[in-house]
Amino acid sequence: MLYHSTRGLDGSRSFSEVLHSGLAEDGGLFVPESVPTLNRGTIDEWKHYSYEELAVEIISLFSGDCFSRSELTDIVYQSYSGFQHEIKSPLTKLEENHFLLELFHGPTLAFKDFAMQVIAKMFARTLQKKNLKINIVTATSGDTGSAAVEAFKNLSNVNLYVLYPHERISQIQRMQMTTANATNIKVFAVQGTFDDCQSIVKRLFADKELVSDVNLSGVNSINWARILIQTVYYFSAFYQLKFVYGEKVSFCVPTGNFGDAYAGYLAKKMGLPINKIIVATNENDILDRVFKTGTYKSDQVSQTLSPSMDIQVASNFERLLFDLLNKDPKKVCELMNKLAKKGGFNVDKKIIKQILKDFDSGAVTDKDTVTTIGQFYHSREVILCPHSAIGVRVAQDFVNAGETVISLGTAHPAKFKDTVESALNISIPIPLPLKDVIKKNENVKVISPDKGLVAEEIRNSKFTTY
Ligand SMILES: *Cc1c(COP(=O)(O)O)cnc(C)c1O
């Protein structure tokens, strides 16, 4: 399987190159040359597979000769051994025709663990084989950073730099990153928004000299491997519903950077009988607006109760555009130039119509988020995190219209303890892995949103001799 950039970079890349580089050299995102489609026989055959078996099957369709089957099996089993639930992504019923896919049983209690655990083990193997050391930089709205710190800490061939928006994430999210106490990890609180952090990362990658001097690599959701690994739980959820082939289910996905939703779309393209991917946003509703009006325009980021979704540039949307613009990189570049110069662009009506065959959307205010958290606690004793509540609230409209919907439970409520406790007027217990975090000393550097500063830190780290 070979990969191209959405912006037309010459030549193809292997899975291992795509895994290591994160972003393409031309600023685009990597996409596979083609998506393998599964026939009905295969989809039926997989229905009794464990989570790990599904993961091996799906990843191996895309990973070429990067790993042998037995290596991939080792990676997958090791990755999920630390999850607290046997099914890894169990499905629970919320109401008639509405289910919650619990994606918060990993070590840092958010769905980001599913991909990050696997990616870290993939990096460890490939780097060891090549006797290579790398520097990884990642922007986070809170959960990617904690998952990455947990997965990469003390890995000998990797340094990890995490940028998060100062005072715009929850206390527990912050402490999960700042208390790692590992010499290969540096955490920066950037005085700005997530979009500022992401923009620094993109500019670091555009600095060709830096990229080659320090072997710079990225694990944001723009890294293809993360998207791929996340498709597995869509399959797992589908099989848990025990649907008869031919019936269709929609997935409702609390969305920020459009990585998770795009993973669902990929599962659909592979042949999983998904009706719609419903994109649920908070007040940072750029995607809901583009689906409804055709205009993709980023606003100021507003700070909401669901900080992991406080994003106004949904980077992975570029992958969908590439697909729908007949894989024409020139057209993608045109739109991305407009985004860079004018802060937005218009998507052709025909293309929006096509998008709406696979997607739907809705946006939720903080007030409705709080109401929804209360509603499901009182009716079902289910405690939702604010992000999951947004998905559940949007899904309800589709459930009421007669669809079967699986809503993605993207994080554990305890990660957003203050918000959930004030919504419910109760105190919620802190799970063990978080108790540990709260007691430790924090190590973090507050910086202005300056790419140069981060570049210097990476260059100066004791790690940059290869
Ligand atoms: C990252 C995250 C999201 C958004 O996922 P994207 O892939 O960026 O769209 C939603 N909820 C939680 C809890 C997250 O951590």
Ligand as a Chemical Component Dictionary entry (heavy atoms), coordinates in Angstrom:
data_LIG
# 
_chem_comp.id                   LIG 
_chem_comp.type                 NON-POLYMER 
_chem_comp.pdbx_formal_charge   0 
_chem_comp.three_letter_code    LIG 
# 
loop_
_chem_comp_atom.comp_id 
_chem_comp_atom.atom_id 
_chem_comp_atom.alt_atom_id 
_chem_comp_atom.type_symbol 
_chem_comp_atom.charge 
_chem_comp_atom.model_Cartn_x 
_chem_comp_atom.model_Cartn_y 
_chem_comp_atom.model_Cartn_z 
_chem_comp_atom.pdbx_ordinal 
LIG C1 C1 C 0 -9.866  14.619 20.686 1  
LIG C2 C2 C 0 -11.200 14.559 21.286 2  
LIG C3 C3 C 0 -12.355 14.813 20.521 3  
LIG C4 C4 C 0 -12.292 15.255 19.085 4  
LIG O1 O1 O 0 -11.746 14.291 18.215 5  
LIG P1 P1 P 0 -11.194 14.705 16.768 6  
LIG O2 O2 O 0 -10.590 13.466 16.213 7  
LIG O3 O3 O 0 -10.184 15.786 16.997 8  
LIG O4 O4 O 0 -12.347 15.212 15.989 9  
LIG C5 C5 C 0 -13.574 14.641 21.139 10 
LIG N1 N1 N 0 -13.683 14.294 22.440 11 
LIG C6 C6 C 0 -12.598 14.060 23.206 12 
LIG C7 C7 C 0 -12.775 13.690 24.631 13 
LIG C8 C8 C 0 -11.317 14.178 22.656 14 
LIG O5 O5 O 0 -10.243 13.953 23.411 15 
# 
loop_
_chem_comp_bond.comp_id 
_chem_comp_bond.atom_id_1 
_chem_comp_bond.atom_id_2 
_chem_comp_bond.value_order 
_chem_comp_bond.pdbx_ordinal 
LIG C1 C2 SING 1  
LIG C2 C3 SING 2  
LIG C2 C8 DOUB 3  
LIG C3 C4 SING 4  
LIG C3 C5 DOUB 5  
LIG C4 O1 SING 6  
LIG O1 P1 SING 7  
LIG P1 O2 DOUB 8  
LIG P1 O3 SING 9  
LIG P1 O4 SING 10 
LIG C5 N1 SING 11 
LIG N1 C6 DOUB 12 
LIG C6 C7 SING 13 
LIG C6 C8 SING 14 
LIG C8 O5 SING 15 
# 
